[in-house]
Every structure is written in structure tokens, then in C-alpha cells.
Amino acid sequence: MTIDDILSIDNDQLFNEMALRIFRFQAENTNVYRRYMEFIGTDPLSVKSFDEIPFLPVEFFKDHQILGEDLKQSIQYTFSSSSTTGIGVSKHHYAYISWYEKSFSRAFEQFVDTRDLEISALLPGYLERNDSALIYMVNRLMEKYNESGPAFYLHDHEALVDRLRSNTRKGKRNLLIGVTHALLTLSENFPYEFDMQVMETGGMKGQRKELTRREIHDQLKQAWGLRSIMGEYGMTELSSQAYSRADGIFRSPNWMRISIRERDDPFSSAPQGRTGGINVIDLANAESCSFIATSDLGRVHSDDSFEVLGRFDHSDIRGCNLLVVNE
């Protein structure tokens, strides 16, 4: 099986077949996942469909090396999550970084119009680190699409504004990718109309009072004369991302599925429309674990789109799309 096989999934039957193949491989080769299934009493041979596969709690990435045993001597990259509280960080190891690159590139191209695109980034808190998966992803996307190369900004907002206006004069389409608290600060300092799309990756990271997504988007749209705000849902422990074109409604690429578990029972599925814990199947995570129970709260709709509504109270404040629950 190759990453190209995974990214070519185009129907439910193929997804189910590929998910079961990856599950059985990881059940045998990823020791932490194998031991977790032994602990909860799951026999991998009894699993007949992808919706019966157990999800590994994301917290295991903080204290264990989640990787196939035969790959531990071949690690090319290790990405770490951010941690505002200092409780600990998750680490995601890659023996084949090309799997990550192909996955995030294909997902981005599926949901974002890349014609004449110029990407700028406002990602303080990530840019200062050298082990951020988000920075790695955005940097590679800039290298691919920007005529002028990478364009990261920390606190020089005037230079960023000059770049946005220059791109518009050149007939380029601006995409500004930013962490939420930095986008809000920029909107307050430069409340002018811009010809651009904005993609927020989430996260106040202790910098501001928490707001609902609607409040955040309303402030950004009003300040910059925009009709909608895009969103990206991803995390260090995943190889793939879901995207929202507007209104905080996310969609996943074909090799990624979102489901919801009951808040008070991690082994029970919640019905459509009910808020619960987000479980993710990311088949591009074939090297580590593709079946992850996140610390995020959300709900799934009848068309398989989903919303991210917040985090469990005990969760470390870190990562993408940290917003308060609004229901």
C-alpha cells in the first residue's frame, strides 16, 4: 500500500477496505495501539467494518512513541504540538515525510482555489518553533504557489498589509492564513477593506478572552469587508486536514472521516446532530495510528460535514481550532 493508493480513495467501499487493511496492520505493528486494544478487550479479527474500529485517545501521543515498530529506526521528521499550559506536548514521527506532504497538498487543492494564489501567514506561537507541523505545511504550500517564496509575519503588520495590497495590484489572489488571536489583533490595527480570503487555524492560546467562532468571524468580516472566513481543522497527531469554506462547516478529504462519540462514554457513538467528542479516521496516518479519539467537541451533520465546538474541560489548551462551545 502506498500513499497514492490512500489518496485515490473515491467511494465508501474502497474506504472501508483500506481502513480495515490499515487497522489490521497497525493492530499488529503499532505496539501502543495493540496494547490499548488488549486493555479494552478488542480482538482485531472481530472488527469487520471501519465503524467498529477502536479509537486511540490522542493523549497517548504525549507519552508514547506512536509508530510502527519496523519504522522506529528510520524517523525523518518529528513534529511537536504547542503547549500553553506546559502540561506536555504530543509528538508525531514520520519515517516518510512525503506521506505528510502529499496528504496536506492534496487536501488543500481539493478545498482551496489555487489559481494565481499568493499565501501570507500570521502564525505567532508556531513560527518561533522549529518543530511545528503547521509551519512545515504552510511553508511547503508557499514554496509551491507563491512567486516570491515564503511570506511569514510575526509582528510587522505594516509589512504584511503592504504585501497584501501589492499582490492585489499584481492581479494575485491573496490568502491570509492566521492563528485566531493574531488575526483579531491585525483586524483591530488595520480595519480596512482588503481583497483577500482569510483562513483561521483557530486558537486564542491564552492571548485573549475566548470567543465563539461566530463572534470571531463577524469581527474579521466587518473589519475587512469580507463575506466569509475560511477555516482549517488539523492537529499535530494527524497527517490530513479538513477545511471550511464558510460558517465553520468543515468537510474532510475522501481518506478522512469524522464521527462523534458520546461525552460520557468513549466507546458509544453519538447520533447525528448531537454534540460529543470528535473521533477521526485519517488513513494517511498509516505509519502511526489512523484512528484517533481527539479532545475536541463537535457535531456531524447528515451530509457528513461537521462543526468544531470546543474542547473537553480537562484538555491542554493547544493546537488548532480551540474555541468555546456555542450551543
Secondary structure as UniProt FT lines:
FT   HELIX           3..7
FT   HELIX           12..29
FT   HELIX           31..40
FT   HELIX           44..46
FT   HELIX           50..52
FT   STRAND          56..57
FT   TURN            58..59
FT   HELIX           60..63
FT   HELIX           69..71
FT   TURN            72..73
FT   STRAND          77..80
FT   STRAND          91..94
FT   HELIX           97..111
FT   TURN            115..116
FT   STRAND          117..122
FT   TURN            124..128
FT   HELIX           133..145
FT   TURN            147..148
FT   STRAND          152..153
FT   HELIX           157..169
FT   TURN            170..171
FT   STRAND          173..178
FT   HELIX           180..189
FT   STRAND          196..200
FT   TURN            205..206
FT   HELIX           213..224
FT   STRAND          230..233
FT   TURN            236..237
FT   STRAND          242..244
FT   TURN            247..248
FT   STRAND          250..251
FT   TURN            254..255
FT   STRAND          256..262
FT   TURN            263..264
FT   STRAND          265..269
FT   TURN            272..273
FT   STRAND          276..282
FT   HELIX           283..285
FT   TURN            286..287
FT   STRAND          291..300
FT   TURN            302..303
FT   STRAND          306..311
FT   TURN            313..314
//
